[in-house]
């Protein structure tokens, strides 16, 4: 049972991690397209139909863009106006060709295409900065276990004892003990 739980936890963590990476990647394309003036028709996290029951779905329309959170979290996409060949004749492209991807100068297209992979560099840097800003817990200098018949047991140490000094030096964190 424990091995099954570990496998399920691994799959859940893998899907969650991939979902975050894909969402961040697609968000890079999305935000760059919006900043460059390209009309974004759809921003989807996941594939398939939107998550929901009946008429209540995780899908909405705002400012000319359909936003969707779909059932299959192993993907996502940003659909921009004129992105696919043959869309130049669509009703949207005829209305506003200047907001289509093909109408943009090369530097804007490059910025949009590079923004997704660039977000993979921004994500770990921002996570590291956030972790350093918030901080990490340090292990206190408290003994967790003592092996029977070990030198620590013979010295009278018990689980839960706090080590306050070592060779006359004060000890607060476990890493101080690791260094000696």
N, C-alpha and C positions, 0 to 999 in steps of 0.2 A: 504494500500500500504506500509506503514511504517513497519508493522509487517512482511510482506512478505520479504522486504528488510533485516530486521533484521535476519530472518530465513536463507535467502540466505547467508548473511554475516557470520552467525554462521557455516553453512555447509562449506563454503569456508575456513574459519579459521580452522575448524576441519580437513578437508582434507589436508590443508597445513601443519598443525602441525603433523599429523600422517605421512605425506610424509617425513618430516624432520626427525622424530624419526626413521622411518623404514630405511631411507637412511643412517643415522649415524650408526644404528645397523648393517646393512649389510656391511657397509664400515669397521667396526671393524673386521668382519669375513674375509673380502677381504684382508685387509692389513696384518692381522696376517698370513693368508695362504701364501701370497706372501713372507713375511719375513721368514716363516718356510720352504720355498722351495716347497710348494705344487702348482701344476699347476692349475690355475683358468681358467676354460673353458668359463664361462659367468658371467658377473656382470650386473644385471638388476635392474633398479629403476622403479617399477611399473610392472604390468602384461599386457599380451596381446601383440599385434603387436607394433612395434616401432612407435613413433609419426612421422608423415610425410605425404607427398603427393607425389604420383608417386614414382620416384626413389630417391627422397630426403627424407631421414629418419634420425632420431636421433639414429643411430646405426653405430658403426664402429668396426674395428678389429685391435688390436695393441698388439704385443708381445705375440701372442697365446691366447689372451682373447677377447671375443666379449663383447662390452659395449653397453647397450641398455637403452634408456629412453622410457618407454612404456605408453600407453594411460590410463591405470587404475592405479592411484597413490596410491591405498590402499595396497601396498605390494612391494615386491622386493625379490631378491634372489641372492645368490652366488652359482654357480655350480662348484664344484671342481672335479678334476679327481679322479675316484674311489669312489666317495661319495655314490653313490647308489649301493645296492647289485646287483651283476651280471655284473657290469661294468669291472670287472677284465679281461674279455675276449675281451674288446673293442680294436680297433686298437691303440688308444692313450695309453692305459694301457700297451699293449704289447711293444710299442715303448719305453716308459719311465716309468716303474713301480716305480722307486725310487722317482718320482715326484708326485705319487698318494697319496691320503689321507691314505689308509690302510697301506702303506709302512712306515709311519711316526711313531716315538716312541710315547708312551702315553703322554709324557709331551707336545709335539708339538700339538697333537690332542686336548688336554685339553686347551692349549693356544688359539687355533683357535676357539673352541666352546665358551670359556669364553669371548673372545674379543668383541663379539657383545653386550652382556649385560653390559660389562665393559664400553663400549662407552656411555651407558646411564648415567653413573656416570661422565664421562669426559665432556659430553655436558653441563650440567648445571654449572659445575665448570668453564669451559672456558667462557660460556656466562656471568656468574657473574663477572669473572675477567675482561672481555672485557667491561662490563657496568661500572664497577668501574674505569677502566682506562680511558674510554671516558668521563664518568660523566653523570649525569642526570640534566635536566633543573629544576631550582627552580622557583616557582611562585613568581613574584614580589609583593610587598605590595601595589597593586592597587585594589581599590574597584570595584567589578563587578556589583552588583545590590544593590539597597537600597529599602527596603519595604516602601511603603507609610505609613505615620503616625507612623513610628517606631522611637525609640530614635535616631538612626543614621540620619534619615531624619530630625527630629526636631533639631539635632545638626548642620544641614547644609551640611552633607556629600552627595556627588553625585557620580553616577557611573563614573569611570575613575579617581577619585581623588586618589592621591598617599599619603599613610601614611608614613611620614618621621621620626616621633618620637612618643614614647608612654611613658608617665611618665618621660620624659626627656632622655630616652634611644633611641639612633638611631635605626631605623628599616629599613632593606633592603629587607628581604624576608618575605613572608606571614607566614611561619612556626614560625617566632618570635612572630607574633600576636597570633597564636594558643596557644602558651605556656602561655600567660597571661590571 
